[in-house]
Amino acid sequence: MFLKEYFKTIFGTVKSLLTGMRRTGYYFTHGKEIITQEYPNEYPVLADRFRGEVVMIHDEKNEHRCTGCSACEISCPNGTIKIISKFETGPDGKKKKAIDKFVYHLELCTFCNLCIEACPTSAIKMDQAFEHSVFDRSRLTKVLNKPGSKIMEGVE
Amino acid sequence: MWSLSSITDIVQTWLGSTFNPTIALLLQFVMAGLLVITLFAVLGLVLVFMERKVSAYMQVRIGPNRVGPRGYLQTAADTLKLLMKEGLVPAGADKFLFNLAPYVVMISAMLLMAPIAFAKDFQMWDLNIGVLYVSSVSSIAVIGILMAGWSSNNKYSLLGAMRSGAQIVSYELSAGLSIISIVILVGSLKISDIIASQQDGWWIFKGHIPAIIAFVIFLIAVTAETNRAPFDLAEAESELTAGFHTEYSGMRFALFFLAEYANIFIVCAIGATLFLGGWMPFHIGNLQAFNHIMDYIPSSIWFFGKTFFLIFVIMWFRWTFPRLRIDQLLNLEWKYLLPISMFNVLLVTIMAIMKWHF
């Protein structure tokens, strides 16, 4: 009885070890399975939900959907976003709140995606650009709304 | 058959005719020493590169591919870096032992090169107790490891060294017993006799199942003896930073690293000699035509082919199996490998007495 258990252990071990060796042996002989992406030589294939930086969506008429509600600024856990707003007079003579500058501190951002989820008008999104290295830190502070852009018609 | 022995004969006759015998002998020593050092350097470069490439492919990566064409110069660049680095000695270390330890490990590896037959008639010292010499000198390395662990004045180093000691002392037994099973079949400890006995087939084929069991146990035991994964408790990175060579840096660390790979080469060479016929080409019994074709492949290629195959198998182990715990390690040796190999020696002895092997 003891001997039976003993040999069962040995054969079970050998079998499981051989299973493992077959797997690695398969990978060794099948070079096409390699998943490494040689990044500087070829641009990597990024996952759909890869988060590189926050950008503001602008359409071809240079209009964005940001109302300046600062929901993103409040939701940001580490003060990455600063919204500087101004008051514009609309065509109907009413004063209306609008953004002057959407300041985004990339150097503080942890890419947690909370600002995008907080935005009620889907004005901002995560972009996949990830090559953010710069020689001067001040270049990481970005203004996301393009110069001369204004809010899209009908977005409240 | 093309052979290296013609070159050695030319050198010997030239030395003998030019100098008096004593100086000729000394010059031969120097030449052999230089050849060993060169072989070590080349082995270090080749095996480290091979290990990194094998590990990369087994883990679905590419591995080193930047330095030189396809990354071939990677290890040369690493060696250059290690040469440039400062060799630091910790303040609380036992300086004499600390500096001595890498050389003990290295020299024991170098001494093991002496009885290995690299090709037909190409062997430094064909002493009549060749296999015994190998198994005894290889255990000197553990003294170097214990020295390194003790003198570093570091708890990780000491733990690694003690584990290494426990491990090598245990696994020496089953490695020795599996070597003995071939020695029983051959009836000689001399390396050249062992190779000559495999003229009509390698022992792994001639010795039936007991030889295969001995071969597997030998492979497991030497993997443990060279402190490689899955038995790399002595330097378990995730537990002991780097084990016995935690405090070493620069060229002293490189010597430990080199000795590890040199030891792998040596144990694989011994395994190839005992079980796979050393430099002996693949012969099947008395099939003269087939044997004759196999003889055309130079003996050195046979030797290095077999040795590198075994090295590849040991690397395959390393990149497949998880590390054992110390109690599992000793369990494996004392409860499984040792009883099996003792029983195996008994089987081999019966086989040798009854002449059941081919």
Interface residues (C-beta under 8 A of the other chain):
Chain A: I10 L17 G20 M21 R23 T24 G25 Y27 F28 G31 E33 I34 I35 T36 E38
Chain B: V54 Y57 M58 Q59 V60 R61 I62 N65 W316 F317 W319 T320 F321 Y336 I340
